[in-house]
Amino acid sequence: MNSMKRVTSTVTEFILLGFPGCQELQYFLFSLFFGIYIFTTVGNGTIVCAVRWDQRLHTPMYILLGNFAFLEIWYITSTVPSMLINFLSETKTISFVGCFLQLYFFTSLGTTETYLLCIMAYDRYLAICRPLHYPTIMTQQLCSVLLSLCWVFGFLSYSVSTVQLSQLPFCGPNTIDHFVCDIDPLMALSCVPAPVTETVFYVLSSLIIMLTLLYILGSYTLLLITVFKVPSAAGRQKAFSTCGSHLTVVCLFFGALLAMYVSPTADNPAEIQKVITLFYSVVTPFLNPLIYSLRNKEMKAALKKVLKIE
């Protein structure tokens, strides 16, 4: 009878191990990630304000960049605040509902980012490969429609999979060796195998990552072909400078995603999975303001204006 009760008992909370270590290490990690979070939110928030307040930046390219910076603020917010609480907590627990809410927002915001990077690649393709038609094709109205679709589909993509996963029985253990509620550790804690849910999630993840990446690479292949046909070195340099920042972010973000969700990582140590997840969910949003502000003259000028730097 007791064994039946143990089997049918329901998990009401999970334990996120995060980054185990002594209390001094926890305080150090808290200070480090708190600093990263503040820099990321302020840096990306400044880009949002610059795009909003500077009339010169009211063009599709900068409107997309402003949305990207806004997205990065929420993306890092889906993980780091709970990490900070975890560093100072003795129990390191997260409620069942809280865990699945984090999973939903974490995956949805990440998916929205892949779609948004596609739209930004499309914008750069039109600007360089079809410059004469660019103003009539990429209007602010089309830009708004594409952004709306990006956010809507980003939040719809994993909604069914997340609900299906939350309906699985969890009867213990409830320890997650990660700093975020992600699909792999949660699937491993389910009392019964769920091959259909697992297959749907991985097929969906692979399709989203691979198709968006192939689209971006295709856009940049056509773009580079056009750039190399430009006769003047100055013209080529200008084209590369407008695309370099975006391509850098694409390489950082998709490189980590491919390593995590497309390549087989089930046999990798938990520490490796934590590092990879940390890279695309925290490091990329952290570097975003530096990448875009250091390589773009217009953005540098707008940021100086917002920050009142002469």
C-alpha positions as CSV (number, residue, x, y, z in Angstrom):
1,M,0.0,0.0,0.0
2,N,2.8,2.4,0.9
3,S,4.6,1.6,-2.4
4,M,1.4,2.5,-4.3
5,K,1.2,5.8,-2.5
6,R,4.8,6.6,-3.5
7,V,4.2,5.8,-7.1
8,T,1.1,7.9,-7.4
9,S,2.3,10.8,-5.4
10,T,2.5,14.0,-7.4
11,V,5.4,16.4,-7.6
12,T,4.4,20.0,-6.6
13,E,7.8,21.6,-6.9
14,F,11.2,21.0,-8.5
15,I,14.7,21.5,-7.2
16,L,17.0,23.4,-9.6
17,L,20.6,22.5,-8.7
18,G,22.0,25.4,-10.8
19,F,25.7,25.7,-10.2
20,P,26.5,23.8,-7.0
21,G,29.4,25.0,-4.8
22,C,30.3,26.6,-1.5
23,Q,28.4,29.6,-0.2
24,E,31.2,32.0,-1.3
25,L,31.0,30.7,-4.9
26,Q,27.2,31.3,-4.8
27,Y,27.7,34.9,-3.7
28,F,30.3,35.4,-6.4
29,L,28.0,33.9,-9.1
30,F,25.2,36.1,-7.8
31,S,27.3,39.2,-8.1
32,L,28.6,38.2,-11.6
33,F,25.1,37.4,-13.1
34,F,23.5,40.4,-11.4
35,G,26.1,42.6,-13.1
36,I,25.5,40.8,-16.4
37,Y,21.7,41.2,-16.1
38,I,21.9,44.9,-15.3
39,F,24.3,45.6,-18.2
40,T,22.2,43.6,-20.6
41,T,18.9,45.3,-19.6
42,V,20.4,48.8,-19.6
43,G,22.3,48.2,-22.8
44,N,19.4,46.8,-24.8
45,G,17.0,49.3,-23.2
46,T,19.2,52.1,-24.4
47,I,19.1,50.7,-27.9
48,V,15.3,50.6,-27.7
49,C,15.2,54.2,-26.5
50,A,17.6,55.4,-29.2
51,V,15.4,53.8,-31.9
52,R,12.3,55.2,-30.3
53,W,13.5,58.8,-29.8
54,D,15.9,59.4,-32.8
55,Q,14.0,60.2,-36.0
56,R,16.9,59.1,-38.1
57,L,16.5,55.6,-36.9
58,H,12.8,55.3,-37.9
59,T,13.7,52.9,-40.7
60,P,12.9,49.2,-41.0
61,M,16.4,48.1,-40.2
62,Y,16.5,50.0,-36.9
63,I,12.9,49.3,-36.0
64,L,13.8,45.6,-36.3
65,L,17.0,46.2,-34.2
66,G,14.9,48.0,-31.6
67,N,12.5,45.0,-31.4
68,F,15.5,42.6,-31.2
69,A,16.9,44.5,-28.3
70,F,13.5,44.6,-26.6
71,L,13.3,40.8,-27.1
72,E,16.7,40.3,-25.6
73,I,15.7,42.0,-22.4
74,W,12.8,39.6,-21.9
75,Y,14.8,36.6,-23.0
76,I,17.5,37.1,-20.4
77,T,14.7,37.9,-17.9
78,S,13.2,34.5,-18.4
79,T,16.3,32.9,-16.8
80,V,18.6,35.2,-14.8
81,P,16.2,36.5,-12.1
82,S,15.3,32.9,-11.1
83,M,19.1,32.1,-11.1
84,L,19.8,35.0,-8.8
85,I,17.1,33.8,-6.4
86,N,18.5,30.3,-6.6
87,F,22.1,31.4,-5.7
88,L,20.8,32.8,-2.4
89,S,18.3,30.1,-1.7
90,E,19.0,27.2,0.6
91,T,16.2,25.0,-0.8
92,K,16.6,26.0,-4.5
93,T,13.0,25.1,-5.3
94,I,10.7,26.2,-8.0
95,S,7.0,25.5,-8.1
96,F,5.5,23.0,-10.6
97,V,3.6,25.8,-12.4
98,G,6.5,28.2,-12.2
99,C,8.8,25.6,-13.8
100,F,6.5,25.1,-16.8
101,L,5.9,28.8,-17.1
102,Q,9.6,29.3,-17.3
103,L,9.9,26.6,-19.9
104,Y,7.2,28.1,-22.0
105,F,8.6,31.7,-22.0
106,F,12.2,30.5,-22.4
107,T,11.4,28.4,-25.5
108,S,8.9,30.9,-26.9
109,L,11.2,33.9,-26.6
110,G,14.1,31.8,-28.1
111,T,11.9,30.8,-31.0
112,T,10.8,34.4,-31.5
113,E,14.4,35.3,-31.7
114,T,15.1,32.8,-34.5
115,Y,12.1,34.2,-36.5
116,L,13.2,37.8,-35.9
117,L,16.8,37.1,-37.1
118,C,15.2,35.7,-40.3
119,I,13.2,39.0,-40.8
120,M,16.4,41.0,-40.2
121,A,18.2,38.9,-42.8
122,Y,15.4,39.5,-45.3
123,D,15.6,43.2,-44.7
124,R,19.4,43.2,-45.3
125,Y,18.9,41.1,-48.5
126,L,16.3,43.6,-49.9
127,A,18.5,46.6,-48.9
128,I,21.6,45.3,-50.7
129,C,20.3,43.0,-53.5
130,R,17.3,45.1,-54.5
131,P,18.1,48.7,-53.3
132,L,15.8,50.4,-55.9
133,H,12.8,48.4,-54.8
134,Y,13.6,48.4,-51.1
135,P,11.6,51.5,-50.0
136,T,8.5,50.3,-51.8
137,I,8.8,46.6,-50.5
138,M,10.0,47.0,-47.0
139,T,7.5,49.7,-45.8
140,Q,6.9,50.4,-42.1
141,Q,3.5,48.7,-42.6
142,L,5.1,45.5,-43.9
143,C,7.7,45.7,-41.1
144,S,5.0,45.9,-38.5
145,V,3.1,42.9,-40.0
146,L,6.2,40.8,-40.1
147,L,7.1,41.7,-36.5
148,S,3.6,40.9,-35.3
149,L,3.7,37.5,-37.0
150,C,7.1,36.9,-35.6
151,W,5.9,37.4,-32.0
152,V,2.6,35.5,-32.5
153,F,4.2,32.4,-34.1
154,G,7.1,32.5,-31.6
155,F,4.6,32.1,-28.7
156,L,2.4,29.6,-30.5
157,S,5.2,27.2,-31.6
158,Y,5.8,25.4,-28.4
159,S,2.4,26.1,-26.6
160,V,1.0,22.6,-27.4
161,S,4.2,20.7,-26.6
162,T,4.6,22.6,-23.2
163,V,1.0,21.7,-22.2
164,Q,1.5,18.1,-23.3
165,L,4.7,17.8,-21.2
166,S,3.0,19.4,-18.2
167,Q,0.2,16.7,-18.3
168,L,2.7,13.9,-17.9
169,P,2.9,12.3,-14.4
170,F,5.8,13.4,-12.2
171,C,6.0,11.3,-9.1
172,G,9.7,11.9,-8.1
173,P,12.6,12.4,-8.0
174,N,12.2,16.1,-8.5
175,T,15.8,17.3,-8.9
176,I,16.8,19.1,-12.1
177,D,20.5,19.3,-12.7
178,H,20.2,22.6,-14.6
179,F,19.7,26.3,-13.9
180,V,16.6,26.5,-16.0
181,C,13.5,24.3,-16.6
182,D,14.3,22.9,-20.0
183,I,12.8,20.0,-22.0
184,D,15.6,17.4,-21.5
185,P,15.7,17.3,-17.7
186,L,11.9,17.6,-17.3
187,M,11.4,14.7,-19.8
188,A,13.8,12.6,-17.8
189,L,11.8,13.2,-14.6
190,S,8.5,11.9,-16.0
191,C,7.3,8.7,-14.4
192,V,6.2,7.2,-17.7
193,P,8.0,7.3,-21.1
194,A,6.4,9.8,-23.6
195,P,8.0,9.0,-26.9
196,V,5.4,11.0,-28.9
197,T,5.8,14.2,-26.9
198,E,9.6,13.9,-27.0
199,T,9.6,13.2,-30.7
200,V,7.3,16.1,-31.5
201,F,9.4,18.5,-29.5
202,Y,12.7,17.5,-31.1
203,V,11.3,17.4,-34.6
204,L,9.8,20.8,-34.1
205,S,13.0,22.2,-32.6
206,S,15.1,20.8,-35.4
207,L,12.8,22.1,-38.1
208,I,12.6,25.6,-36.6
209,I,16.3,25.9,-36.1
210,M,17.4,24.3,-39.4
211,L,14.8,26.0,-41.6
212,T,15.5,29.5,-40.2
213,L,19.2,29.0,-40.3
214,L,19.1,27.8,-43.9
215,Y,17.0,30.8,-44.9
216,I,19.4,33.2,-43.2
217,L,22.4,31.5,-44.9
218,G,20.6,31.5,-48.2
219,S,19.9,35.3,-47.8
220,Y,23.5,36.0,-47.0
221,T,24.8,33.9,-49.8
222,L,22.8,35.9,-52.3
223,L,23.8,39.1,-50.5
224,L,27.6,38.3,-50.6
225,I,27.4,37.5,-54.3
226,T,25.9,40.9,-54.9
227,V,28.4,42.6,-52.6
228,F,31.4,41.1,-54.4
229,K,30.0,42.5,-57.7
230,V,30.2,46.1,-56.3
231,P,33.1,47.8,-58.2
232,S,34.3,50.1,-55.4
233,A,36.0,48.9,-52.2
234,A,34.2,51.6,-50.3
235,G,30.8,50.3,-51.4
236,R,31.8,46.7,-50.4
237,Q,33.0,48.0,-47.0
238,K,29.7,49.8,-46.4
239,A,27.7,46.7,-47.3
240,F,29.8,44.5,-45.0
241,S,29.5,46.9,-42.1
242,T,25.7,46.9,-42.3
243,C,25.6,43.1,-42.2
244,G,28.5,42.2,-40.0
245,S,26.7,42.9,-36.7
246,H,23.7,40.8,-37.7
247,L,25.9,37.9,-39.0
248,T,27.9,37.9,-35.8
249,V,24.8,37.5,-33.6
250,V,23.5,34.8,-36.0
251,C,26.7,32.8,-35.6
252,L,26.7,33.1,-31.8
253,F,23.1,32.3,-31.3
254,F,22.6,29.5,-33.8
255,G,25.9,27.9,-33.1
256,A,24.8,27.3,-29.5
257,L,21.3,26.2,-30.5
258,L,22.7,23.7,-33.0
259,A,25.0,22.2,-30.3
260,M,22.1,22.0,-27.8
261,Y,19.0,20.9,-29.7
262,V,20.1,19.5,-33.0
263,S,23.3,17.6,-32.2
264,P,22.8,14.6,-29.8
265,T,23.5,16.0,-26.3
266,A,21.7,13.5,-24.1
267,D,25.0,11.8,-23.3
268,N,26.8,15.1,-22.6
269,P,27.6,15.9,-18.9
270,A,25.1,18.3,-17.3
271,E,27.8,20.9,-17.0
272,I,28.3,21.0,-20.7
273,Q,24.6,21.5,-21.3
274,K,24.5,24.2,-18.7
275,V,27.4,26.1,-20.5
276,I,25.8,25.8,-23.9
277,T,22.4,27.0,-22.6
278,L,24.2,29.8,-20.7
279,F,25.8,30.9,-24.0
280,Y,22.7,31.4,-26.1
281,S,20.4,32.6,-23.3
282,V,22.7,34.9,-21.3
283,V,25.9,35.6,-23.2
284,T,24.3,36.5,-26.6
285,P,21.8,39.1,-25.1
286,F,24.8,40.5,-23.0
287,L,26.9,41.0,-26.2
288,N,24.1,42.3,-28.3
289,P,24.5,46.0,-27.3
290,L,28.3,45.9,-27.8
291,I,28.1,44.2,-31.2
292,Y,25.5,46.6,-32.6
293,S,26.8,49.8,-31.0
294,L,30.5,49.3,-31.8
295,R,30.0,48.4,-35.5
296,N,27.3,51.0,-36.5
297,K,28.0,54.7,-36.8
298,E,24.3,55.8,-36.8
299,M,23.6,53.7,-33.7
300,K,26.7,55.1,-32.0
301,A,25.5,58.6,-32.7
302,A,22.0,57.9,-31.5
303,L,23.3,56.2,-28.3
304,K,25.5,59.2,-27.6
305,K,22.4,61.4,-28.0
306,V,20.3,59.3,-25.6
307,L,23.2,59.1,-23.0
308,K,24.0,62.8,-23.6
309,I,27.6,62.1,-24.4
310,E,29.3,64.7,-26.4
